[in-house]
Structure formats: C-alpha cells, structure tokens
Amino acid sequence: MSHRYIPEGDLKRLRSLDLSEVLDQMCIEYKADASYQPRRHANSMRWHVTVGAHVHELIVTDRQWFDTREGKGGCGAVDLVMHLLGIGFLQAVQRLQKSCPQPSALPQGGRERYSAR
C-alpha cells in the first residue's frame, strides 16, 4: 500500500473552483439549458455535459451538482471530475492540478492523507 499526500491548501482550492471554469479548462463540452426554470434556488442552472458519447444532465447550484440521469450528486470540482470521467479521487486531483494550476498560497503545514490501494 502506498500513501500520497495532497497539501490541504491545494485540495481546498481545487474543491472551491468554479465548475464552469473547470469544464472549460479541461476542454469538457457543456451547454447551459436556457429553457430551465429553477425550482428551489434562483441561481440554479441545468447543463448538458458531453464526455465521449455520454451526455450528462446536471443541475448546478454554486459548487453543488446533481446528475439527473444517473441520480448522483456531489459538491465541488473534485467530485464532479470523478463523476464525469469515472476516475478515482487521486486521479481527479491530479487532472485538476494539471488543468487548473495555481500554487497554494497557504503554508505547507497541513496535509490531507490519501491511501491508494
């Protein structure tokens, strides 16, 4: 078993990224549904996201998202990338670090431990 460490500040930054910017940076095609009428939150949007031959229908409110066709949801860019690309946590973080680079402005003190199996 190997252990990898992801600086806590980097993980926090990645989780807080704007979801539309993440999709743009990763060259994932998406389109907002102009006919969508939000029910609960006025700032909710419906996106049709195409990954390969698969089209996801996402309801997005800030950083929260829900895939209506698959009945799965999450919060933040890491969860979204894991879901859309069908990859694990570490791979999603690595993809985001490459696609949305920015050095952490926080001290190197805190780290989150991830155990790969």
C-alpha positions in Angstrom: 0.0 0.0 0.0 1.4 3.4 -0.9 0.5 6.7 0.6 0.2 10.0 -1.2 -0.1 13.4 0.4 -2.0 16.3 -1.0 -1.4 19.7 0.6 -4.6 20.7 2.4 -4.5 24.2 0.8 -4.3 22.7 -2.7 -7.2 20.4 -2.0 -9.3 23.2 -0.6 -8.5 25.4 -3.7 -9.4 22.6 -6.1 -12.7 21.8 -4.3 -13.7 25.5 -4.4 -13.0 26.1 -8.2 -15.9 27.4 -10.3 -17.4 24.4 -12.0 -17.8 26.1 -15.4 -14.2 27.2 -15.4 -13.1 23.7 -14.6 -15.0 22.3 -17.5 -13.6 25.0 -19.8 -10.0 24.3 -18.6 -10.4 20.6 -19.1 -12.0 21.1 -22.5 -15.2 19.2 -21.5 -18.1 20.3 -23.7 -21.1 21.6 -21.9 -24.1 23.8 -22.7 -26.5 25.7 -20.4 -30.2 24.9 -20.9 -31.8 28.3 -21.5 -35.3 26.8 -21.0 -34.5 25.6 -17.5 -36.7 27.1 -14.8 -35.1 26.8 -11.3 -37.5 25.4 -8.6 -35.6 25.9 -5.3 -32.6 28.2 -5.9 -32.9 31.1 -8.3 -29.2 30.7 -9.3 -29.5 27.0 -10.3 -28.7 26.1 -13.8 -29.1 22.9 -16.0 -26.2 21.9 -18.0 -25.8 19.2 -20.7 -22.3 17.9 -20.4 -20.8 15.7 -23.1 -18.0 13.3 -22.2 -17.2 11.0 -25.1 -20.5 9.6 -26.3 -22.2 10.1 -22.9 -24.4 13.2 -22.2 -24.9 14.1 -18.5 -27.8 16.4 -17.4 -26.5 18.3 -14.4 -28.4 20.7 -12.1 -25.8 23.1 -10.8 -26.1 25.5 -7.9 -22.9 27.2 -7.0 -20.5 24.3 -6.4 -23.2 21.7 -5.8 -24.3 19.5 -8.7 -26.7 16.6 -9.4 -26.7 14.3 -12.4 -30.5 13.9 -13.0 -30.0 10.9 -15.4 -27.7 9.0 -13.0 -29.2 10.1 -9.7 -25.8 11.1 -8.3 -24.6 14.3 -7.0 -21.7 16.0 -5.2 -20.1 19.2 -4.2 -17.0 20.7 -5.8 -14.7 20.2 -8.7 -13.0 17.0 -7.4 -16.4 15.2 -7.1 -17.5 16.4 -10.5 -14.4 15.3 -12.3 -14.5 11.9 -10.6 -18.1 11.5 -11.7 -17.8 12.8 -15.3 -14.5 10.9 -16.1 -15.2 7.8 -14.0 -11.9 8.1 -12.2 -10.8 8.0 -8.5 -10.0 10.7 -6.1 -6.3 10.9 -6.7 -6.6 10.8 -10.5 -9.2 13.6 -10.3 -7.0 15.8 -8.1 -4.0 15.2 -10.5 -6.1 16.1 -13.5 -7.3 19.3 -11.8 -3.8 20.2 -10.7 -2.7 20.0 -14.4 -5.7 21.7 -15.9 -6.2 24.4 -13.2 -2.6 25.1 -11.9 -2.0 27.6 -9.3 0.5 27.3 -6.4 -1.0 27.2 -3.0 -0.7 30.4 -1.1 -1.2 28.7 2.2 1.7 27.4 4.3 2.8 23.8 3.8 1.8 22.8 7.4 -1.5 20.9 7.0 -1.7 17.9 4.7 -4.5 15.5 3.9 -3.6 11.9 3.7 -4.8 9.7 0.9 -4.2 6.0 0.9 -4.1 4.3 -2.5 -5.0 0.6 -2.7 
